[in-house]
Amino acid sequence: MEILFTALVLGLMGSFHCAGMCGPIAIALPLYGNSTVQKVFGSLLYNLGRVLTYALMGAVFGLLGQGLQLMGFQRWVSVIMGVLMIIAVIFPTLFGNNRIGAGITPLIDRLRQKLGKLFTVRSFSSLFLIGLLNGLLPCGLVYIAIAGSIGSGSALMGAIYMALFGLGTMPMLLAINLSGGFISTSLRKKINKLIPILVIIVGILFILRGLSLGIPYISPSEEKIKMKYEKSLKEHQPPAKSEMHDCCKPTK
């Protein structure tokens, strides 16, 4: 649960980065309606679309992390993801958007073309679709959050991790949607300097979590992790036939 809290904080702090990267998109949104209520609703739909995309991505990569755990890499998945987060801060060029997206440039171009068409349509549905597609655009901060979802260890936790990350970015982008941008460039630069420090802290927490040092809330012992994992498996297993209610028992 402590790791999930870091996702929310990463989103909140990272939203200042989003203000610079996604701010132009947020300002140019074709908000539908003339009343304040309609504009707020449309902006919420856009941001909820982004959060939904992040949550789906988190579920996919969380499932990947779960598969690695089932193969016996429970501890090392968290350690590796933490190390990758720290490396991404120390050597940012290794994780640049151009490198990661080099093989999918045509798909990104199509995505941007689709977004461009949606910006010409003023409706609530187009705002929601813009949010869904915007969540797929290359972003270094999102890649770091995805690393966290892999280390979360399950599809559900991965989805929650990425959803909390997305919710953390919402207040800032919602304010930009409605105000047209109000944060000075100098303030964004100052706060952006804190984001690498936050990412390193999150990376260290993932490493400590994987090392199972027995530190309460930060690095639980391997025995506690196994007990929690076994309990989770039991909760998702169907009840034995003897424990089934009569109406649930298969007929002969």
C-alpha positions as CSV (number, residue, x, y, z in Angstrom):
1,M,0.0,0.0,0.0
2,E,2.9,2.3,0.7
3,I,4.0,1.9,-2.9
4,L,0.6,3.0,-4.1
5,F,1.0,6.2,-2.2
6,T,4.2,7.0,-4.1
7,A,2.2,6.7,-7.4
8,L,-0.1,9.4,-6.2
9,V,2.8,11.6,-5.1
10,L,4.6,11.0,-8.4
11,G,1.5,12.1,-10.3
12,L,1.1,15.2,-8.2
13,M,4.7,16.3,-8.5
14,G,4.9,15.1,-12.1
15,S,1.9,17.2,-13.1
16,F,4.2,20.2,-13.2
17,H,6.1,18.4,-15.9
18,C,2.8,17.6,-17.6
19,A,2.0,21.3,-17.5
20,G,4.9,21.9,-19.9
21,M,4.5,18.8,-22.0
22,C,0.7,18.4,-22.2
23,G,-0.2,21.9,-21.3
24,P,-0.6,23.1,-24.9
25,I,-3.0,20.2,-25.5
26,A,-5.0,21.0,-22.4
27,I,-5.3,24.6,-23.3
28,A,-6.4,23.8,-26.9
29,L,-9.1,21.3,-25.8
30,P,-12.4,21.9,-27.6
31,L,-14.4,22.3,-24.4
32,Y,-18.1,21.8,-25.2
33,G,-20.8,24.2,-23.9
34,N,-20.9,27.7,-22.6
35,S,-21.6,27.3,-19.0
36,T,-18.9,26.7,-16.3
37,V,-20.6,23.4,-15.4
38,Q,-20.4,22.1,-18.9
39,K,-16.7,23.1,-19.3
40,V,-15.8,21.5,-16.0
41,F,-17.6,18.3,-17.0
42,G,-15.9,18.2,-20.3
43,S,-12.5,18.8,-18.7
44,L,-13.2,16.0,-16.3
45,L,-14.1,13.6,-19.1
46,Y,-10.8,14.4,-20.9
47,N,-8.8,13.7,-17.7
48,L,-10.8,10.6,-16.8
49,G,-10.0,9.3,-20.3
50,R,-6.3,9.7,-19.6
51,V,-6.6,8.0,-16.3
52,L,-8.6,5.1,-17.8
53,T,-5.8,4.6,-20.4
54,Y,-3.2,4.6,-17.7
55,A,-5.1,2.1,-15.6
56,L,-5.4,-0.3,-18.6
57,M,-1.7,0.1,-19.3
58,G,-1.1,-0.6,-15.6
59,A,-3.2,-3.8,-15.7
60,V,-1.2,-5.1,-18.7
61,F,2.2,-4.4,-17.3
62,G,1.1,-5.4,-13.8
63,L,0.1,-8.8,-15.3
64,L,3.6,-9.0,-16.8
65,G,5.0,-8.4,-13.3
66,Q,2.7,-11.0,-11.9
67,G,4.0,-13.5,-14.4
68,L,7.6,-12.8,-13.5
69,Q,6.6,-13.3,-9.8
70,L,5.1,-16.7,-10.5
71,M,8.3,-17.7,-12.2
72,G,10.1,-17.1,-8.9
73,F,11.4,-13.6,-9.4
74,Q,9.2,-11.9,-6.7
75,R,12.0,-10.0,-5.0
76,W,14.1,-9.2,-8.1
77,V,11.3,-7.7,-10.1
78,S,10.9,-4.9,-7.6
79,V,14.6,-4.4,-7.3
80,I,15.1,-4.2,-11.1
81,M,12.3,-1.8,-11.5
82,G,13.7,0.4,-8.8
83,V,17.2,0.3,-10.4
84,L,15.6,1.3,-13.8
85,M,13.9,4.3,-12.2
86,I,17.2,5.5,-10.8
87,I,19.0,4.9,-14.0
88,A,16.3,6.8,-15.9
89,V,17.1,9.8,-13.8
90,I,20.9,9.5,-13.9
91,F,21.1,8.7,-17.6
92,P,17.9,10.3,-19.1
93,T,19.1,10.0,-22.7
94,L,18.8,6.2,-22.4
95,F,15.1,6.5,-21.8
96,G,14.4,9.5,-24.2
97,N,11.1,9.5,-26.1
98,N,13.0,9.2,-29.4
99,R,14.7,6.0,-28.4
100,I,11.7,4.3,-26.9
101,G,9.4,5.3,-29.6
102,A,11.8,4.8,-32.5
103,G,10.1,1.6,-33.6
104,I,6.5,2.8,-33.3
105,T,6.9,6.3,-35.0
106,P,4.2,5.5,-37.7
107,L,1.7,4.5,-35.0
108,I,2.5,7.7,-33.0
109,D,2.0,9.8,-36.2
110,R,-1.4,8.1,-36.8
111,L,-2.3,8.8,-33.2
112,R,-1.5,12.4,-33.5
113,Q,-3.5,12.7,-36.7
114,K,-6.5,11.1,-35.0
115,L,-6.1,13.6,-32.1
116,G,-6.0,16.5,-34.6
117,K,-9.3,15.4,-36.1
118,L,-10.9,15.1,-32.7
119,F,-9.9,18.6,-31.9
120,T,-12.2,19.8,-34.6
121,V,-15.3,18.2,-33.0
122,R,-16.8,20.0,-30.0
123,S,-18.6,17.3,-28.0
124,F,-18.3,15.4,-24.7
125,S,-17.5,12.2,-26.5
126,S,-14.6,13.8,-28.4
127,L,-13.1,15.1,-25.2
128,F,-13.2,11.7,-23.6
129,L,-11.6,10.1,-26.7
130,I,-8.9,12.8,-26.8
131,G,-8.1,11.9,-23.2
132,L,-8.0,8.1,-24.0
133,L,-5.6,8.7,-26.9
134,N,-3.5,11.3,-25.1
135,G,-2.7,8.7,-22.5
136,L,-0.9,6.7,-25.2
137,L,1.5,9.5,-26.3
138,P,5.1,9.0,-25.4
139,C,6.1,10.4,-22.1
140,G,9.2,9.7,-19.9
141,L,7.2,10.2,-16.7
142,V,4.6,7.7,-17.8
143,Y,7.4,5.1,-18.6
144,I,8.6,5.5,-15.0
145,A,5.1,5.0,-13.7
146,I,4.8,1.9,-15.9
147,A,8.0,0.5,-14.3
148,G,6.2,1.0,-10.9
149,S,3.2,-0.9,-12.2
150,I,5.4,-3.9,-13.2
151,G,6.9,-3.9,-9.7
152,S,3.4,-3.8,-8.1
153,G,3.1,-7.6,-8.8
154,S,-0.4,-8.0,-10.1
155,A,-2.8,-6.7,-12.8
156,L,-5.1,-5.2,-10.2
157,M,-2.3,-3.5,-8.3
158,G,-0.7,-2.3,-11.5
159,A,-4.0,-0.8,-12.7
160,I,-4.5,0.9,-9.3
161,Y,-0.9,2.2,-9.4
162,M,-1.3,3.8,-12.8
163,A,-4.8,5.1,-12.0
164,L,-3.5,6.8,-8.9
165,F,-0.6,8.3,-10.9
166,G,-3.1,9.6,-13.4
167,L,-5.4,11.0,-10.7
168,G,-2.3,12.8,-9.2
169,T,-1.9,14.7,-12.5
170,M,-5.5,15.7,-12.7
171,P,-5.7,18.8,-10.5
172,M,-3.0,20.6,-12.4
173,L,-4.3,19.7,-15.9
174,L,-7.8,20.4,-14.9
175,A,-6.8,23.9,-13.7
176,I,-5.0,24.4,-17.0
177,N,-8.0,23.2,-19.0
178,L,-10.2,25.8,-17.3
179,S,-7.8,28.7,-16.9
180,G,-5.8,28.5,-20.0
181,G,-2.5,28.1,-18.1
182,F,-1.6,30.0,-15.0
183,I,1.7,28.6,-13.8
184,S,4.8,30.6,-14.7
185,T,7.7,29.0,-16.5
186,S,10.1,29.8,-13.7
187,L,7.9,28.0,-11.1
188,R,7.6,24.9,-13.4
189,K,11.3,24.8,-13.8
190,K,11.9,24.9,-10.0
191,I,9.4,22.1,-9.4
192,N,10.7,20.1,-12.3
193,K,14.1,20.0,-10.5
194,L,12.4,18.1,-7.7
195,I,10.9,15.4,-9.9
196,P,14.1,13.5,-10.4
197,I,14.7,13.5,-6.7
198,L,11.2,12.1,-6.2
199,V,11.8,9.4,-8.8
200,I,15.0,8.3,-7.1
201,I,13.2,8.1,-3.7
202,V,10.5,5.9,-5.4
203,G,13.2,3.8,-7.0
204,I,14.9,3.3,-3.6
205,L,11.6,2.3,-2.0
206,F,11.1,-0.4,-4.7
207,I,14.6,-1.7,-4.2
208,L,14.1,-1.9,-0.4
209,R,10.8,-3.6,-0.9
210,G,12.4,-6.2,-3.1
211,L,15.3,-6.8,-0.6
212,S,12.8,-7.8,2.1
213,L,14.9,-6.4,5.0
214,G,12.1,-6.7,7.5
215,I,11.5,-2.9,7.8
216,P,7.8,-2.3,8.6
217,Y,5.8,-0.6,5.8
218,I,8.9,-0.1,3.7
219,S,10.7,-3.5,3.3
220,P,8.5,-6.3,4.7
221,S,10.2,-9.7,5.3
222,E,10.0,-12.4,2.6
223,E,7.9,-14.5,4.9
224,K,5.2,-11.8,5.2
225,I,5.2,-11.3,1.5
226,K,4.7,-15.0,0.9
227,M,1.9,-15.1,3.5
228,K,0.2,-12.1,1.8
229,Y,0.6,-13.7,-1.7
230,E,-0.7,-17.1,-0.5
231,K,-3.7,-15.3,1.1
232,S,-4.4,-13.5,-2.1
233,L,-4.3,-16.8,-4.1
234,K,-6.7,-18.4,-1.6
235,E,-9.2,-15.5,-1.9
236,H,-9.3,-15.9,-5.7
237,Q,-9.7,-19.7,-5.6
238,P,-13.2,-21.2,-6.0
239,P,-14.6,-22.8,-2.8
240,A,-14.4,-26.5,-2.4
241,K,-17.5,-28.5,-3.3
242,S,-18.2,-29.2,0.4
243,E,-18.2,-25.5,1.1
244,M,-20.5,-24.6,-1.8
245,H,-24.1,-23.7,-1.2
246,D,-26.6,-26.2,-2.5
247,C,-27.7,-23.8,-5.3
248,C,-24.1,-23.5,-6.5
249,K,-23.3,-27.2,-6.6
250,P,-23.2,-28.8,-10.1
251,T,-26.2,-31.0,-10.9
252,K,-25.6,-34.6,-11.8
